[in-house]
Amino acid sequence: MSGAGLAGDASGNIYFLDANGGFDATLDANGFPNLGDYGNAFMKVATATGKLAVADYFTSSNIVTEPDSDVDLGSGGVLLLPDQTDSAGQLHQLAVGAGKDESIYVVDRNDMGKLNSVSNNIYQQLPRALPQGEWGMPAWFNGRVYYGGQSDVLKAFDVVNARLQTTPSSQSSTVFAYPGTTPSVSANGTKNGIVWAVENSSGDGVLHAYDAANLSHELYNSNQATNGRDSFTDNKFITPVVANGKVYVGTTTGVAAFGLLTP
């Protein structure tokens, strides 16, 4: 998952995306692989009995050919959304994930879809939303999902009536080279949201800060300071960490700490 961690819900279930590997296309009576092999799947693992057990999963209808093309799902990480209500007032518990095949997948955590060999039996799919694939995970803030795909701009997708909108509501002007970027968000509650993103740029890393309400409005980047004051060595699969008024970025040799300068 390109450095992304596992996700967990209040019931103790664990969610993750796994990569290329064997998947048993012969299913048992409950729709699970008969030999228990779940390569290239969106996984839900239960812990309620004190033992790890697969509770549900989703995999794409082209699971047999997808590993041969190296477009596995496991290059990306999973994000659990806060409970969402649709236009009919129905509550949905959703998760999002994306990998190398360019799509964003939205699953219902209570009915993920399993395998349908004809078409994806899934809550929602956004084909080609990330044209070069995803090597990281998204962030969430104020009803938006932020994705920074490989060799793509940083994009904000609004969630309206429990559906991810197919067109980004805003995006950055900067294109983030391989492996893209995993954003993080700082805010004062629901106000003053800032999306932080690290760019790999020919050995020199760049920290960007964007207005969470409009990614076309860049608030700061670390190349703006003269004489290379804010420069650092780039590193793959790094998520900016915000704590106590500072932003921390892992480099190949240490940690860079960014904060307000004192007079």
N, C-alpha and C positions, 0 to 999 in steps of 0.2 A: 504493500500500500504506500510505497514511496515515502516512508517515514511517518505516515499517519497511524494513530493508535486505534485500539478497539473502542467501540461505542457500547454503552450499556443503558438499559431503561430501568424504571423504578421497580420492575418485577424481577430484576436480576438477569434478564436476557442479554446476551452478548451478540453484537453485530459486527461483521467485517466482510470485505470483498477478498476472494482468493483468486489465485492466478492459474496459469495453464497447468493441466494435469488431467488424469483420467476422470471421466464422468460416465457413469453407467446409464446409458440411454434406456435400458430395460428397467421399468419402474414397477414397484410393488403396488399393492391394492390401495395404498394411501398416497401414491404419487411420488414416493421417495426412491432414489436409485437402489436397486436391489442388492448391490454389493457394498453400499455405503460410501461410494467415491463421489466427491462433490467438486471436482476441478472446475474452475472458472465460474463460480457462483456467488451470489449475494446471500450471505448466510445469517441465520438466526440460531443461536445455540442457547438452550435453556440450562439453568443451574438449580432449578427449584427442588430437585430431588437430592441434591448434594453431589450429583454426578453430571458431567457435561454430556448433553444429548442434543442432536439436531432437532429443532422444533419446527423449522420452516426454511424455505429457500426460494430463490428465483434464479433461473439461468435462461439465456436467450435460446430461441428456437433453432439457431444455427450452431448449437454447441458442438456438434460433431466436426464441423469444418473450421470453426473459429480458432482453436489452438494452432492449427497448421498455418494460419496466416499471422500468428503472433499478434492478435488483437484482443488479448485477454482483459478481463475486467479488473484483475488484481493490481494494476498499476495505480489505481486511485483509492481514496479512503471514503468512509461512510460518514454521513452526518444525520443524526436524528433531529427532526423538526419538532418544535412545540406543537401541542395538539391544535389541529386546524378544524374550522367549521365551514361546511360548504353552504351554497345558497339556499339549500333546503333545511339548514339547521342541523345536519348530521355531522357528528364528530369523527375526525379521521386522525389516526396516529401514523405518521409517514416517516420515511427515511429516503435520503437521496444518495446516489453513488454514480460514478462514471469511471471509465477506464480508457483503453486504447481505441475502442471502436467508435468514438466520436459522439455517442449518445449520452444524455443524462437520463438515468433511470430513477423513477419515483415509485417506491413500493409501499403498500399498505402493510404495516408491521404485523397486523393480525391475519393477513391473507396475502402472502407475498407473491404467489402466482406459480411457483414451481416450474416445471418444464412443460411447454406446449409445443410440439414439433411443427405445428402449422403456423402459428403466430404467437407473439409474446403475450401471455395472459398476465398483464401487469397493470397497476393503477394508472401510470402515465409514463410515456417515453418521449423525449425530445431528440429526434434524430438530427445529427450534424450540428448540435448546439455547441460542440467543442471540436472544430474541424480537424485539429491535429492531435486530439486525444488528451487525456488527463493523467498527470503524474503528481498527484497531491490530493488535497481535499478542500471542500468549500468552507466558508464561514457563514454565519447567520446573524442578522441584526434587523430589528424593526420590520419584519415581514419581507425581508429580501435574503436571497441566497447569492453569495459571491463566489464566482469560479474564475480561476486563472489558469486556463489550459496551456498546453505546450505550444510555443511559438504563436501565441494568441494574446489579445488584449484581456485585461481584467474586466469581467462582466457582472452586472447585477441583474438577477432575475427575480421579479416580484412574485409573491405568492398571494393569489386572489381567490377567495372562495375555495380554498384547499386545493388549488391548481397552480402549478408553476407556469408562469407566462412564457410563451415560446420566444418572444422577442425581448432582449435585454432592455431594461428601463434606462440604463446608462452604461458607459464603458470608458475605460482609460484610453488615452492616446498612445501610451507606451505599449509596445509588443514585448512580451516576456519570452525570451529564448528558452530552449530546453533547460530544465524540465518544466517550464512555466513557473507558477508561484502558488504557494499556499497562504492565503491571506488570514489576518487576524483583525479583530475589531476592539477598539477602546471607546468608551463612552461614559457620560454622566447619566446613568440610568438609560432612558430612551433619547437623550439629547446629546448633541455635540459628538456624534459618531464619527470616528476616523477609521478608515480601512488601511492597514499597514501591509505592505507587500515587498518582498525582496526580489530584486532582479539580478540574474547572472549575466555578466557583461564582459566577456573576454578576460576573465580572471579578476576583474574588479567588480565587487558587489555594489548594488545601489539599493538603499532603503527608500521606498516611496510612501507618502502619506496622502490619502485621498479623502475628500468629503464623502461620507457614507451615503448621503442623499443624492449625490451626483458625482460619479467617478470621473467625469471629464474635468472636474475641478481638483487639480492637484494642489495640496497645501504645502508640501515640502518634498524635496528629495536630497539625498546626501551628496549629490554632485554640485549642489548650489553653492556650498561654502568654498571659498578660495583656498589655494595652496594645499588642496587635498586634505583639509582638516578632518573631514568626516569619512574619508575613504577606508575601505576594508576589503579583505580578500573574500571572493564569493565562495559559496558552498552549496551543494545540491540538497534539496529536500529540507529546507530550513523554514520554520515558521517563526515570525517575530513574536516575542513574548513581552507583554505589557504588565508592569507591576510597579507600584509605588512611584508613579510619575515618570518612569523611564521605559524605554523600549530596548530589549536585549536581542541581539542577533548572533547566532553561532557562526563562526568562521572556521577556516581550516587550521588555525593556530590558537584560537581562544574565543572569547566572547566580546563583542563590541556593545557598549552601553551608550544609548542616546538619551539626552534629556535637555531641559531648558538651561541655557547658559546664565550664570549669575552675573550681575552688573560688575 
